[in-house]
Amino acid sequence: MRPIDLRSDTVTQPSPEMRAAMGSAEVGDDVLERDPTLARLEERVADLLGMEAALWVPSGCMGNLIGLMLHLLRGDRFLAPAQAHVLGSELGTGAWLAGGMPEALAWEGGPGRPTPAQVTRAAGSPGPYYTLRTTLLCLENTHNFAGGTVTSAAEHQALVAAAKAAGLAVHLDGARLWHAAAALGAPLAALTEGVDTVQVCLSKGLGAPMGSLLCGTKPALAEARRLRKMLGGGVRQGGVMGAAGLVALDYLPRIAEDHAKTRRLAEGLRGFGIPAPQPETNILLVPVPDARAAVGALEAAGVRTLPVGPAIRFIAHRDLAMADIEEALRRIEPLARHLGG
Ligand SMILES: Cc1ncc(COP(=O)(O)O)c(C=O)c1O
């Protein structure tokens, strides 16, 4: 039985056009000078996001880490919504390598979202030299572990305004910013307004085998380029990956199809009495009595998922058709009791 892989939108295979584009990419040495294909990708993404410049990095974790390193001095505190990827899923690099002291903000603005008032309160006001200093707000849109939840442009702007009024820089983890923009029907640039840096991933939902872009001002990115090299992320003929990224961007107009697949999955599960919430994007978190047992039972039935705390996570993506979602539902139905049905 062919497994239906709903573990993540990172499990996609590069498409034949993507592999062909990688094979014929025009390349140069991106450490010595600039690789022409990476340069094209960087310009295209900077334009899409309404940012001055972009820098390709191998992974989302590296893009976030460089963002944090740009903004933090050792011992500075940074704020992020509870369960943000930078807090719990990047192996403590925000503290270890960027020197920051993390502070999680509870979701008082809705799932995955703090309120502007919380940002103001947590930032505090500058004290004497011997007090802890807070210098950065790190946002995440969509918020992965809240279930792919979306921050609207208006909420985003209010959060950024609160951060700026308190003297904080803002970094946005936009690993799935594409999904937020598609869900809102908003331009990507409306969701980056006011940020100092933003990181977006080409390997989540868009089908690229690797690659993220860190965007910001030209001077910030000149420093980011140095940091990328220090962290071992300077690549030579990176255009092979850049070409994959350019093809990946062609999927942007179709992202909403993945949201529709996820909604169909949730609706089907609810039909079996399983308490699946209404997904906002391509991520569905279903709270279950025993997440590991549920994941095991689904795996044995040919449906691959991941445990996330007390829930199991389903993510739809471009390599699954609506027919695969229907087939997944057929496989899940006899197991509904494992999912609280
Ligand atoms: C919200 C978010 N940020 C950052 C990352 C890190 O990306 P990468 O796995 O490319 O390092 C992920 C990965 O899933 C993510 O979901």
The ligand as an SDF file (V2000), in Angstrom:
LIG
                    3D

 16 16  0  0  0  0  0  0  0  0999 V2000
    7.7520   28.0510   11.3210 C   0  0  0  0  0  0  0  0  0  0  0  0
    9.0600   27.4350   10.9440 C   0  0  0  0  0  0  0  0  0  0  0  0
   10.1660   28.1820   10.9760 N   0  0  0  0  0  0  0  0  0  0  0  0
   11.3630   27.6830   10.6440 C   0  0  0  0  0  0  0  0  0  0  0  0
   11.4950   26.3740   10.2400 C   0  0  0  0  0  0  0  0  0  0  0  0
   12.8770   25.8360    9.9300 C   0  0  0  0  0  0  0  0  0  0  0  0
   13.0740   25.5070    8.6000 O   0  0  0  0  0  0  0  0  0  0  0  0
   14.2030   24.4500    8.1660 P   0  0  0  0  0  0  0  0  0  0  0  0
   13.6710   23.0980    8.4960 O   0  0  0  0  0  0  0  0  0  0  0  0
   14.3490   24.7010    6.6870 O   0  0  0  0  0  0  0  0  0  0  0  0
   15.4460   24.7810    8.8970 O   0  0  0  0  0  0  0  0  0  0  0  0
   10.3720   25.5530   10.1930 C   0  0  0  0  0  0  0  0  0  0  0  0
   10.5000   24.1330    9.7940 C   0  0  0  0  0  0  0  0  0  0  0  0
    9.5580   23.3690    9.7610 O   0  0  0  0  0  0  0  0  0  0  0  0
    9.1140   26.0950   10.5560 C   0  0  0  0  0  0  0  0  0  0  0  0
    7.9970   25.3550   10.5330 O   0  0  0  0  0  0  0  0  0  0  0  0
  1  2  1  0
  2  3  1  0
  2 15  2  0
  3  4  2  0
  4  5  1  0
  5  6  1  0
  5 12  2  0
  6  7  1  0
  7  8  1  0
  8  9  2  0
  8 10  1  0
  8 11  1  0
 12 13  1  0
 12 15  1  0
 13 14  2  0
 15 16  1  0
M  END
$$$$
